[in-house]
Amino acid sequence: MKKALVVGINYYPDVGPLYGCVNDAYAVSQVLMRHMDGQLNFDVKLVTAVDANTAISRKQLKDDVAALFADDSEVALFYFAGHGHVEDAGGYLVTSDCADGDDGLPLEELLNFANGSKAKNKILILDSCHSGVAGTPKSLGDKALLSEGMTILTASSKDQYAQEVNGSGVFTSLFVDALNGGAANLLGDITPGSIYAHIDQSLGAWEQRPIFKTNVKAFTSLRKVAPPIQLTDLKQITELFQTPGSDFSLDPSFEPQPPAPNHGIAPDPENNRKFAILQKLNRLNLVKPVGEDHMYFAAMNSKPCRLTVLGEHYWNLISKGRI
């Protein structure tokens, strides 16, 4: 069972309204609900505040957080988009009923719920100002306090504001892009680590900086998308290359439609099948031609191809039965 509590607050009568948080929460809830193929993924509870009738109180947020982390689910994910506040006493998630910032839900209290949960994977995604302080109690200085299975991903550091562009949070836009496939590996899995890498690479040194803290033995997959290559084709890598460092010899018979003259070598159907897989692997930077810029010319000029460093990595994973 995978559970997600997704919260977006625009309505703040006393500390200033926001405009993109509810839309961000809707976008996150939609992408989490199902995998790309339509299969169910997270059981999502979406809570949003747009006016006085839907205002979210500190108590309501606390109760919802407690319920999220109350059982032993496979994944318990909390997403928050709204105002954040930080002071010497620590950080806070600001709710609709707050008159200042320190009357919101303390991040230390949020961390206590998550740290104490029996859920196998606890994930906090915070798109709020100063959210990078989460997981770092003042008493520990710059050290984080995370139980096993805990991951925190925030929009900005403890000293930064979370930015919005065109009515959407910069961080959440990148987060949704990552879940839609931008952070997928060759198996179509999207993990918290790959999401952070996607967001981190998309932001410059002068922009808000995402913060990533984790204490896990292995990353869990948050969503699956269509992989860029079929698993059966990917596994051919150990059939085509006897060792990670070996070359695979090519000649014109691998090309199904060689130009005339073709060196007197006719196309071979089995070689054509292998070459089609090698070209797929080449497009994914797993295989590279030797002595030529393109696989086609390597075949025409009887040059070999070999695995890239990334290709060697996947060769090892497949040979060890990890894939």
C-alpha positions in Angstrom: 0.0 0.0 0.0 1.3 3.5 -1.0 -0.3 6.5 0.6 0.1 10.2 -0.2 -1.2 13.3 1.6 -1.0 16.2 -0.8 -1.7 19.7 0.6 -1.9 23.0 -1.2 -2.8 26.3 0.6 -3.6 29.5 -1.3 -5.9 31.0 1.4 -4.0 33.0 4.0 -6.2 35.9 5.3 -3.5 37.2 7.7 0.0 36.4 6.2 -0.7 37.1 2.5 -2.5 34.9 -0.1 -0.7 32.6 -2.5 -1.9 31.8 -6.0 -0.2 28.7 -7.4 -0.1 26.2 -4.5 -3.5 24.6 -5.0 -2.8 24.1 -8.7 0.6 22.6 -7.8 -1.1 20.2 -5.3 -3.6 19.1 -8.0 -0.8 18.4 -10.4 1.2 16.4 -7.9 -1.9 14.4 -6.9 -2.8 13.6 -10.5 0.7 12.3 -11.4 1.0 10.2 -8.2 -2.4 8.5 -8.5 -1.4 6.3 -11.4 1.5 4.9 -13.3 1.9 5.9 -16.9 0.2 2.7 -18.1 -2.9 3.6 -16.0 -2.4 1.2 -13.2 -3.1 2.5 -9.7 -0.1 3.8 -7.8 -0.7 6.0 -4.7 -3.9 6.3 -2.7 -3.9 10.1 -2.6 -5.7 12.3 -0.1 -5.8 15.8 -1.6 -6.4 18.7 0.8 -6.6 22.3 -0.6 -7.5 25.7 0.8 -8.8 28.4 -1.6 -11.2 30.4 0.6 -12.7 30.7 4.1 -14.9 27.6 3.5 -11.9 25.4 2.7 -9.4 26.9 5.1 -6.9 24.4 6.6 -6.1 24.8 10.2 -3.0 23.8 12.1 -5.0 21.1 13.9 -6.4 19.7 10.7 -3.0 19.5 9.1 -1.5 17.8 12.2 -4.4 15.3 12.3 -4.0 14.5 8.6 -0.2 14.1 9.0 -0.7 11.8 12.0 -3.1 9.6 10.0 -0.7 9.4 7.0 2.1 8.0 9.2 0.0 5.9 11.5 0.4 2.5 9.8 3.0 0.3 8.1 2.4 1.2 4.5 5.0 0.5 1.9 5.4 4.3 1.2 3.9 7.2 3.1 4.5 10.5 1.1 3.7 14.0 2.3 3.6 16.9 -0.1 3.1 20.5 1.0 2.8 23.7 -1.0 2.2 26.9 0.9 3.9 29.4 3.1 6.8 28.4 5.2 8.4 30.2 8.2 11.7 30.0 10.0 13.1 31.6 13.1 15.6 30.7 15.8 13.3 28.2 17.3 13.0 26.2 14.0 10.8 26.0 10.9 7.1 25.8 10.4 4.5 24.9 7.8 2.0 27.8 7.8 -1.7 27.0 7.7 -4.7 29.2 6.9 -5.4 30.1 10.5 -1.9 31.5 11.2 -1.5 35.1 12.2 2.3 35.0 12.1 4.4 32.0 11.1 5.4 30.4 14.3 1.8 29.4 15.0 1.9 26.9 12.2 2.9 23.2 12.3 6.5 22.9 13.5 8.7 21.0 11.1 10.2 19.2 14.0 6.7 17.9 14.9 6.2 16.8 11.3 9.6 15.0 11.5 8.6 13.3 14.7 5.5 11.8 13.1 7.5 10.6 10.1 10.5 9.3 12.1 8.2 7.3 14.4 6.2 5.8 11.6 6.2 2.0 10.9 6.0 2.8 7.1 8.8 1.3 5.2 9.5 4.5 3.3 8.7 7.9 4.6 9.0 10.8 2.1 8.5 14.5 2.8 8.3 16.8 -0.3 8.1 20.5 0.8 7.6 23.4 -1.6 7.6 26.2 0.8 10.1 29.0 1.8 12.9 28.0 4.2 11.8 24.3 4.0 15.5 23.2 3.8 15.6 23.4 7.6 13.4 20.3 7.8 15.1 17.3 9.4 17.8 19.5 11.1 16.8 20.4 14.6 18.6 23.4 16.0 20.0 21.2 18.9 21.9 19.2 16.3 23.5 22.1 14.4 23.8 21.2 10.8 23.3 17.5 11.3 20.1 15.8 10.1 18.0 13.4 12.3 16.4 10.9 10.0 15.2 7.4 10.9 15.9 4.6 8.5 13.6 4.8 5.4 13.3 8.6 5.6 13.8 11.0 2.7 13.3 14.7 2.6 13.2 16.8 -0.6 12.7 20.5 -0.3 12.3 23.4 -2.7 14.9 25.6 -1.1 17.5 25.9 1.7 16.6 27.2 5.1 17.6 30.7 4.1 15.9 30.8 0.7 12.4 31.6 -0.6 10.6 29.1 -2.9 10.0 30.8 -6.3 6.9 30.8 -8.5 6.8 31.3 -12.3 3.6 31.6 -14.3 1.4 30.6 -11.3 3.3 27.5 -10.4 6.1 26.7 -8.1 9.4 26.3 -9.9 10.3 23.3 -7.7 6.9 21.6 -8.1 7.0 22.1 -11.9 10.3 20.2 -12.1 9.0 17.6 -9.6 6.0 16.8 -11.8 8.2 16.8 -14.9 10.5 14.3 -13.2 7.5 12.0 -12.3 6.2 12.2 -15.8 9.4 10.6 -17.0 12.2 13.1 -16.9 13.8 11.3 -14.0 13.2 7.7 -15.2 15.9 5.1 -15.5 16.2 2.6 -18.4 13.6 0.4 -16.6 11.1 3.2 -16.3 11.5 3.6 -12.5 11.5 7.0 -10.9 13.1 7.3 -7.5 13.5 10.1 -5.0 17.2 10.2 -5.9 16.6 10.5 -9.6 14.0 13.2 -8.9 16.5 15.3 -6.9 19.1 14.9 -9.7 16.6 16.1 -12.3 15.6 19.1 -10.3 19.2 19.9 -9.2 20.5 19.8 -12.8 17.6 22.1 -14.0 18.4 24.9 -11.6 21.4 27.2 -11.8 23.8 28.2 -9.1 22.0 31.6 -8.7 18.6 30.1 -8.4 16.9 28.5 -5.4 18.7 25.3 -4.5 16.8 22.1 -3.7 17.8 20.2 -0.6 17.9 16.4 -0.4 18.3 14.4 2.8 17.9 10.7 3.1 18.6 7.6 5.2 17.7 4.6 3.1 19.4 1.3 2.2 17.8 1.4 -1.3 15.6 3.9 -3.1 12.0 3.0 -3.7 10.2 3.6 -7.0 7.6 6.3 -6.8 6.2 5.9 -10.3 6.7 3.8 -13.4 6.7 5.1 -16.9 7.3 3.5 -20.3 11.0 2.5 -20.5 13.0 3.8 -23.4 13.9 0.2 -24.3 12.2 -3.2 -23.8 13.7 -5.2 -21.0 14.2 -8.2 -23.4 16.3 -6.0 -25.7 18.3 -4.5 -22.7 19.1 -8.0 -21.5 20.7 -8.8 -24.9 23.6 -6.7 -23.8 25.2 -9.7 -22.0 24.5 -11.9 -25.1 26.1 -9.5 -27.5 29.2 -8.7 -25.3 30.9 -11.6 -23.6 32.6 -9.3 -21.1 32.1 -5.7 -20.2 35.3 -4.7 -21.9 35.0 -6.8 -25.1 34.4 -5.5 -28.6 31.6 -6.6 -30.9 32.8 -7.0 -34.5 30.6 -5.5 -37.3 30.7 -5.8 -41.0 28.4 -4.8 -43.9 26.2 -7.9 -43.4 24.8 -6.2 -40.2 23.2 -3.4 -42.3 19.9 -4.5 -43.8 20.2 -2.1 -46.8 23.9 -1.5 -47.6 24.6 0.8 -50.5 26.3 -0.6 -53.7 29.0 -1.6 -53.7 28.6 -3.5 -50.5 32.0 -5.3 -50.5 30.3 -8.4 -51.8 28.7 -9.1 -48.4 25.0 -9.7 -48.4 22.7 -8.6 -45.5 22.3 -11.4 -42.9 18.9 -11.5 -41.1 20.3 -12.6 -37.8 23.0 -9.9 -37.9 20.3 -7.4 -38.9 18.4 -8.3 -35.8 21.4 -7.9 -33.6 22.3 -4.6 -35.3 18.8 -3.2 -34.6 19.3 -3.9 -30.9 22.8 -2.4 -30.9 21.5 0.7 -32.5 18.9 1.0 -29.7 21.6 0.6 -27.1 23.7 3.2 -28.9 20.9 5.8 -28.8 20.8 5.2 -25.0 24.5 5.8 -24.7 25.1 2.1 -23.7 27.1 1.2 -26.8 29.5 3.3 -29.0 31.2 2.6 -32.4 35.0 2.3 -32.4 36.8 4.5 -34.9 33.6 5.9 -36.4 31.1 8.5 -35.5 28.0 6.4 -36.3 27.1 2.8 -36.0 26.2 2.6 -39.7 29.7 3.6 -40.8 31.2 1.1 -38.3 29.3 -1.7 -40.0 30.1 -0.5 -43.5 33.8 -0.2 -42.7 34.0 -3.4 -40.6 34.8 -1.6 -37.4 33.7 -2.9 -33.9 31.5 -1.4 -31.2 31.9 -1.6 -27.5 30.1 -0.8 -24.3 30.2 2.7 -22.7 30.8 3.1 -19.0 27.1 3.2 -18.5 26.7 0.1 -20.7 29.2 -1.7 -18.6 27.2 -0.8 -15.5 24.0 -2.3 -17.0 26.0 -5.3 -18.2 27.1 -6.0 -14.6 23.6 -5.5 -13.3 22.1 -7.9 -15.7 24.9 -10.5 -15.3 24.4 -10.4 -11.5 20.6 -10.9 -11.8 19.9 -7.4 -10.5 17.7 -6.7 -13.5 
